[in-house]
Amino acid sequence: MRVRDADVADARGIARVHWDAFTSEHRQMGDAHPCNQRPSPEDEWVRFFESRIPLYQKDGAFLLADEEGSISGYIVASAEERLINGTEGEIKYLGVLEARRRHRFGRQLVADAARRLADLGMRSVHVNVWAPSEATRFYSALGGERGDVFRARCGKSEPLEQVTYWWDDINNVG
Ligand SMILES: CC(C)(COP(=O)(O)OP(=O)(O)OC[C@H]1O[C@@H](n2cnc3c(N)ncnc32)[C@H](O)[C@@H]1OP(=O)(O)O)[C@@H](O)C(=O)NCCC(=O)NCCS
């Protein structure tokens, strides 16, 4: 597996990984219909990622786990705070295909994205994650400090518990 930058031509492959990761995350939360919404047509997600790839390449990172041309995972991380002279980065999206988990792809994507954010001037980083999701254990394993639980909605869902993981020093991620 190699980590590489996303290209607009990758948008359909990313949309497939996103849907696989998103539905499995919500299954872990006992939510059969993610965010209480019906699945969006794949083309909507393709358009969503086509528009985000150039944005995050400019003000963050949009990286892929590429296995011989096949996309197994992706991460979107933002350094948009630098536009207001801030130095805190954020992991916006992260997903690895359910069938390709526990091969350290997630860890490598996060570490590479953190390095990219650090190169853009970010000194710390955080991620918001649904509290019942197994990703909490992943972020703990990567050394994230757990913050207070708060409640947020996912689309049209009832309020759900969410929690923030912080790394005060972006060089300590992973
Ligand atoms: C979270 C996610 C990206 C992790 O990807 P991954 O490639 O499987 O993670 P890694 O193999 O790099 O895991 C690194 C370490 O994290 C921990 N970890 C990862 N998944 C875990 C799980 N389900 N339960 C407990 N610990 C876990 C382990 O310590 C693991 O190291 P080990 O395998 O040597 O024990 C993946 O499970 C996923 O896509 N989940 C669904 C989408 C999601 O929840 N995204 C996060 C939204 S913010």
The ligand as an SDF file (V2000), in Angstrom:
LIG
                    3D

 48 50  0  0  0  0  0  0  0  0999 V2000
  -11.2300    3.9020   12.1430 C   0  0  0  0  0  0  0  0  0  0  0  0
  -10.5950    3.2450   10.8940 C   0  0  0  0  0  0  0  0  0  0  0  0
  -10.2530    4.3240    9.8800 C   0  0  0  0  0  0  0  0  0  0  0  0
   -9.3130    2.5190   11.3330 C   0  0  0  0  0  0  0  0  0  0  0  0
   -8.6440    2.0370   10.1730 O   0  0  0  0  0  0  0  0  0  0  0  0
   -7.6420    0.7760   10.1930 P   0  0  0  0  0  0  0  0  0  0  0  0
   -6.8300    0.8130    8.9620 O   0  0  0  0  0  0  0  0  0  0  0  0
   -8.3800   -0.4760   10.4610 O   0  0  0  0  0  0  0  0  0  0  0  0
   -6.7530    1.1180   11.4950 O   0  0  0  0  0  0  0  0  0  0  0  0
   -5.2630    0.6020   11.8230 P   0  0  0  0  0  0  0  0  0  0  0  0
   -5.0670   -0.7920   11.3010 O   0  0  0  0  0  0  0  0  0  0  0  0
   -4.2850    1.6350   11.3830 O   0  0  0  0  0  0  0  0  0  0  0  0
   -5.3220    0.5670   13.4240 O   0  0  0  0  0  0  0  0  0  0  0  0
   -4.3050    1.1230   14.2450 C   0  0  0  0  0  0  0  0  0  0  0  0
   -4.6050    0.7470   15.6830 C   0  0  0  0  0  0  0  0  0  0  0  0
   -5.8390    1.3290   16.1320 O   0  0  0  0  0  0  0  0  0  0  0  0
   -6.5370    0.4140   16.9950 C   0  0  0  0  0  0  0  0  0  0  0  0
   -7.8050    0.0140   16.3500 N   0  0  0  0  0  0  0  0  0  0  0  0
   -8.1680    0.1500   15.0680 C   0  0  0  0  0  0  0  0  0  0  0  0
   -9.4380   -0.3070   14.8600 N   0  0  0  0  0  0  0  0  0  0  0  0
   -9.8580   -0.7550   16.0660 C   0  0  0  0  0  0  0  0  0  0  0  0
  -11.0810   -1.3590   16.5060 C   0  0  0  0  0  0  0  0  0  0  0  0
  -12.1150   -1.5870   15.6620 N   0  0  0  0  0  0  0  0  0  0  0  0
  -11.1860   -1.7180   17.8140 N   0  0  0  0  0  0  0  0  0  0  0  0
  -10.1590   -1.5020   18.6780 C   0  0  0  0  0  0  0  0  0  0  0  0
   -8.9650   -0.9290   18.3090 N   0  0  0  0  0  0  0  0  0  0  0  0
   -8.8380   -0.5620   17.0190 C   0  0  0  0  0  0  0  0  0  0  0  0
   -5.6030   -0.7910   17.1860 C   0  0  0  0  0  0  0  0  0  0  0  0
   -4.7680   -0.5190   18.3140 O   0  0  0  0  0  0  0  0  0  0  0  0
   -4.7960   -0.7500   15.8980 C   0  0  0  0  0  0  0  0  0  0  0  0
   -3.5390   -1.3640   16.0130 O   0  0  0  0  0  0  0  0  0  0  0  0
   -3.4310   -2.9960   15.9400 P   0  0  0  0  0  0  0  0  0  0  0  0
   -4.2370   -3.4540   14.7470 O   0  0  0  0  0  0  0  0  0  0  0  0
   -1.9420   -3.1990   15.7670 O   0  0  0  0  0  0  0  0  0  0  0  0
   -3.9720   -3.5170   17.2300 O   0  0  0  0  0  0  0  0  0  0  0  0
  -11.5600    2.1890   10.2700 C   0  0  0  0  0  0  0  0  0  0  0  0
  -11.9610    1.2700   11.2650 O   0  0  0  0  0  0  0  0  0  0  0  0
  -12.7960    2.7900    9.6150 C   0  0  0  0  0  0  0  0  0  0  0  0
  -12.7690    3.1720    8.4560 O   0  0  0  0  0  0  0  0  0  0  0  0
  -13.9290    2.8460   10.3760 N   0  0  0  0  0  0  0  0  0  0  0  0
  -15.2030    3.3130    9.8520 C   0  0  0  0  0  0  0  0  0  0  0  0
  -15.1970    4.7930    9.5490 C   0  0  0  0  0  0  0  0  0  0  0  0
  -14.8710    5.6230   10.7820 C   0  0  0  0  0  0  0  0  0  0  0  0
  -15.3070    5.3550   11.8910 O   0  0  0  0  0  0  0  0  0  0  0  0
  -14.0730    6.6830   10.5340 N   0  0  0  0  0  0  0  0  0  0  0  0
  -13.6720    7.6340   11.5460 C   0  0  0  0  0  0  0  0  0  0  0  0
  -14.6240    8.7650   11.5100 C   0  0  0  0  0  0  0  0  0  0  0  0
  -13.9900   10.1700   12.4070 S   0  0  0  0  0  0  0  0  0  0  0  0
  1  2  1  0
  2  3  1  0
  2  4  1  0
  2 36  1  0
  4  5  1  0
  5  6  1  0
  6  7  2  0
  6  8  1  0
  6  9  1  0
  9 10  1  0
 10 11  2  0
 10 12  1  0
 10 13  1  0
 13 14  1  0
 14 15  1  0
 15 16  1  0
 15 30  1  0
 16 17  1  0
 17 18  1  0
 17 28  1  0
 18 19  1  0
 18 27  1  0
 19 20  2  0
 20 21  1  0
 21 22  1  0
 21 27  2  0
 22 23  1  0
 22 24  2  0
 24 25  1  0
 25 26  2  0
 26 27  1  0
 28 29  1  0
 28 30  1  0
 30 31  1  0
 31 32  1  0
 32 33  2  0
 32 34  1  0
 32 35  1  0
 36 37  1  0
 36 38  1  0
 38 39  2  0
 38 40  1  0
 40 41  1  0
 41 42  1  0
 42 43  1  0
 43 44  2  0
 43 45  1  0
 45 46  1  0
 46 47  1  0
 47 48  1  0
M  END
$$$$
